[in-house]
């Protein structure tokens, strides 16, 4: 069994925790994809890498390393470019405000880099709202032979762990899942793509973004999920579960039926 002493999201003994991917889930576009497509080796190679990961031809870690290594732009300019181009899901701020008011901790589990995620969150929801969101992600450091990450070719990604994901998100979730039954919260997860594969089976209710790679994986691996288009549906569903108006099991059942009726079509 686990212990709550080393689990930050258990600080206020919540009954529910919401884990979420960042890029393409909280944001309307993936910041790492944007950097790669516009400042790195481009969309064609990036999409091929995603397919290689989905079909087990390449690890996510290797594919993502190649993507980030292709971006030579100084890091501070990367952040500025993203601040100008990446937008927040229009309903995420409302979700965060509700979650904070109802003791539902939000934990961002990302394969992106912490300085970019923090800068985008502060820019999009404000510093006060952003500071209560726990971020577990990869990081960045100065590349050998350079003095600063803000030089041309001066930065490189630092992976969170040694796994073939680079950041195995399931490792962050599992200690919560292993808590004694009288302490274990109901756990949600929202994601969209290949970086979420390790987390897909770990929580009680998985929200998979409509038309994206995570849905295809869940179908192939028979992982139960429900589809979302934006955070308005996530907020509505979680509110109803917390209020006792529906259950995780019922939401799953409805999600399966929705998918069968073509609910994943863009």
N, C-alpha and C positions, 0 to 999 in steps of 0.2 A: 504494500500500500504506500501511497505517497504522503508527503507532509506539506502543510500549507505554508510553513515558515519560509521556504525559499521560492514561493510562487507569488510574484508581485500582484497579479490580478486578483488574488484571494484576500487582499488586504482588508477589504470591508465585507468579507464573507458573502459574496454575491450568490444568488441562485442561478444566474445566467451569465455567460461570458460570450462575447462575440469576437472571434478571430477572423481576420480578413487579409486577403492579398491587397496590394496597393495599386500597382500599375495595371490599367485597363479594367480595374474593379472599382476602386474609389475614384480613379480618374477616368475620363472618357477615352483617353488614348494612353498607350503604354509609353512611358518616358524613355525607357531603354530602347524600345523599337524606334522611337522618334530619333534618338541620337544615332542609332545604327543606320537608319534609312537615309538620314540627311547629312550626317557628319562622318559616317563610317562606310562600310563596304556595300551598303545599299539593301533594298528590300528583297531582291531576288535571293541573294545568299542567306539573308536572315530567315526568310520563310522556308528555304530548303533545310536550314538548321533545325527549325521547329519540327518539320516533318521527320527529320532524322531522329529526333528525340522521341516523338510520338510513336514511332515504329521501331524503337529500341536499336537503332543503328549508331547512335551516339549518345553520350551522357549529357544531361542538361548542363552540367558544370563545364564540359569542354566546349559545347556550343555557345554558352553565354560568355565564356572567356574569349572566344574568337570574336564575338560581337563587340565586346568592350575594348579589346585590343585594337580593333579597327578604327576606333575613335581617337584621333590624335589632338583634338581641340583642347586647349587649357581648361582645367576643371571649372574654374569660376565662370568662364564663358559658356560652358555646357549648362551650368545651373541657370545663368541668365537667359539662355536660349529656351530652356524648358519653362521658366517662369513666364515667358512671353507666349508660349504655344500650348502648354498643357492645361486643360481645364478640369475642374472638379465635377463629379456627378452632381447635378443640381439639387438632389435630395439628401446628399450625405451630411451636410451641415445640420439639417433638421434631425437626422438620425442620431448624430453625435450629441446634440442638445438633449434629445429624449433619453438617450443612454445614460448621460451624466446625471440626469434628474432621477433616474430609476435604478441606480446602482447596477448598471450593466457595463462592466469594463470592456473597452474596445482595444484589442491587441493587433497591431499590424505585423504580419509575418511576410517579409518581402525578400525576394532575390535581388532586389535593387540595392542601392547604396544609401546608407543612413543620412549623409549630408544632403543628398538630393531630396530624399523623402521628407526630411525635417523642413527643408526650405520650402518645398511645395505645400506641405500641410500648413505651415505658418502663414504662407501667402494666401492660401485659399480659405482657411477656416479661422484664422487669427491665432495669435500666440497663446492666448488663454485657453482656448479650446484644444489647441494642438499639444500643449504641455501635459495634458492628462492622458494622452494616447501613448501607450507603450509601443515602442518600435523594436522589433527583433529582425535584423537584416544583415546583409553583407556591408563591407566598409570600403574605404579607399586609402591608398598610401602612395608615397612618392616612389616613382619607378627608379630602378638602379641607374646611376649615371646622371640623375637630375637633382636639382635642389628644391624644387617645389612642384606640387600638383598643378599649379597654375602656369606651368610652362607647356609649350607645345610637346606633346608626347610624354608629359611628365607624371602621369598618374596611371595606376593600375588597380583593378578590383582586388579586394581581400575577402576571401570567402569565409563564411561564418563557421563552417566545420569541414571535416575531411571527406564528407560523403560525396557520392557522384552527383548529387543535386547542388553541391556547393553550400546550400543551406537546406537541410532536411527539416522542413516545417513540422513534420510529425513529431520530432523530438521535443519541440516546445509544447505541443498539445498533450502528449501522452502522460506527463506527470499529473496533469489536471484530471485526465480520464481515470487515473489509478488511485485517486483519493477515495477514502472510505465513503460508502454510499450516503451516509448522513451529512457529508461535507461536499460531495461532488456536485458541481453545478451542471446544469444543462448547457451544452456548448454548441455554438453555431459557427459556420465557416462560409465565407463568400470568396469565390475565385473565378478565374476565366481561362487560364491557360496551362502550358506545360510546367510552369514553375509550381503549380498547385497540386501536382500529381501525388506528392508524398503526403499531403494533408487531406486528400479527398476522402479517405476512409476513416478518419480519426474522430470526427465530431458527431453529434447527434442529428444535426440537420445541415446539409450542404446546399448552399445556393450557388448554382453554376450559371454563368452569364450566357444568355441566349446567343446561339450561333457561333460560339467560340470553341476552342480546342478541348477545354475541360469536359464539355458535354460529350464529345465523341469518345473521350477516354472512359467516362462513367458508363456509357452505353456498352462499350467493348468489355469493360471489366465488371459489369453488373453492379456498379456502385449506386445505391439509391441517391437521388438528388431532386431538387426542384429548380426550375428555371427562373431567372430574374432578368429584367431588362434594365432597370435602374433601382436606386435605393428606396423609391417610394413603395414598391412592392415588398422589399425586405422589411422596411419599417412597419408596414401594415401587418405582415405575417408575424413578426416578432412581438409586436404589441398584442396581437390576439392570443399568442401562446402564453405570454406573461400574464395576461388577464384571465386565462383559463377558458377562452372562447373556442379554442381549438387545441389540438395536440400535434407534437412532432410527427407521430405516426400518420395522422390524418393529412398533414401537409405533404408528406412523402407520397401517400397514395394518390393525392390529387396531382402531384407533380408528375408521377409516372403516367397517369391518364392524359395529362396535358401534352406530354411528349409524344404519346402514341397518336394523338390527334393532330400532330404537326406543329406543336408549340415551339420547336427549336428553329423554325425557319425564320431567317432574317427578314 
